[in-house]
């Protein structure tokens, strides 16, 4: 497993374990990008599992354990609920950008409202809020914001 992937998993796991944000948005997105690149290679877990089986058959248990760790980390990265919802939000945002290229996404947290996702439309020299969601749980905010962005995309496609 690459050092970048190990670092990204550790950083995102640390962020998930904290109620309040532990990193800035662009740092989080860099880690998400590493995780998504890894997840998009479904063969990595399969290759590591095949190597694990081979090494067990050959009696090389220490090396087999290392490959099995790679399999487990890959599966954890693919199934982490927070990462999946955040990735869904980013996909919805990027899709919305195709219809409305002057959108601006902000995500953050504070003690008063908890997590907040706001999407602004900055077209025509004005700024207006087109999506705003807040909640104490980051997952809920990401899910609702992604749904609202998808609704915005549908609305734009019917105009």
N, C-alpha and C positions, 0 to 999 in steps of 0.2 A: 504494500500500500504506500502511496506517495506521502511525503511529509506534508504537502499542502492539504491533502484530504484528511489526514490525521489531525492537523491543526484546525481545519474547518469544523470537523465533527466535535472536537473538544470545545471550541469556542461557542458553537451553537448549543451544545449540551449545557454549557455553563449559563448561557443566556436563557435557555428554557427553564433551568432550575431556579431562576430569580424572578420574583414578582415584578420588579422594576427593570427597565432596560439596562444592560451592562455594556452596550456598544452603540456607536452611531449607525445610522441607516446605511451609509455607503460601505462601512466595514462589514455589516451584516450581509449586505448584498454580495459582497465579494466572496464571503463564505458560502452563501446560498449558490452562487454561480459554480463554485468548486463542487459542491454537493450535487447539483443538477448535472454537471458534466459527468460525474461519476455514476449517478443513477441512470443516465442515458446509455450507459454501457452495461446492459444486463448480462453480458457474457462474463464480466469480471467475477461475479459471484459463482457462476457456473464453472469457470476455469479453475478458480481456487478450490471449489468443492471436488472437482475431478482430481486435482493434484492431491488434496487431502486423502481421498480414497486410495490413490496410488501409493502415497507415502505410508499409509497405515498398512497396506498389503505388504510393502517392503520392510515393515518394522521400523521405520524412521519416524517415531512418534513425536519427537520434539519439533521437527520440520512440519509434520502434519498439524500439530497444534497451532503453529504460526499461520498456516493457510486457513485453518478453521476460524481463527480470529478474524482474518480478512473477510471470510464469508459472513460472520456475525456482524461485523461493522458495516458491511455493505447492506445487509438486510435491515439493520437499524436505520441507516441513512434513508433507505427507501420507504420505511414505514413511520418515520417520525412525524407525528400529527402536526406539530407546529411548522415544520419545514414544508410539509405538503400544502397547508393552508396559505402560507406565505408565498409559495411558488404559484398557487392558483391565483392569488391576488396579483402577482406580477404578470402572469400570462393575461389576465383580464385587462390589466392596465396597458400592456403592450398592444393588445388587440384594439382597445379603445383609442390608442394613439394613432392607429391607422385611419380611423374615422375622424378623429379630432386631434390633429397634430400639435395643438398648443396646450395640451393638458400638462399639469404639474402635480406630482404625487408627493405627499408628506405623510410620514408616520412617526409617531412618538408616544411618549407616556409622561404623565405627571401625577402628582398626588391627588389633585382635585377630581379629574375625570377618568383617570386610568389611561388605557390605550386609546389612541385616536388615529384614524386614517382620514385624511382630507385630500380631495382631488379638486384642483382649480382648473378652470378653463380660462386661459390668458389670451384668447384670440381677440382681434379687433382693438387692441390696446387697453382692454378692460380686464378685470379679474373678478370672476364669480365662482362661488363654490358649487360644484355639480354633484359631489358625493362627500358626505361627512358622517362618520360612524365613530361612536365612542362606547367603551365598555371596560370593565376591569380585566377581562380575559382577552389576551392577544388573539387567540384562535377565533373567538367569536367575532372580533372586529374584522379580522382578515376575511372570514367567510361572508359576513354581511356586506363588506365593502366590495368584494369580488362580485357578489350577486347584483349590487347596485350598478357596478360598472358594466356588467353584462346587459342589464336592463337599458342602460344608456346607449350601448352599442345597438341594441335592437331598435330603440327609439330613433337613433340616427339613420339606421338603414331603411326605416319606413318613411322618412321625410323626403 
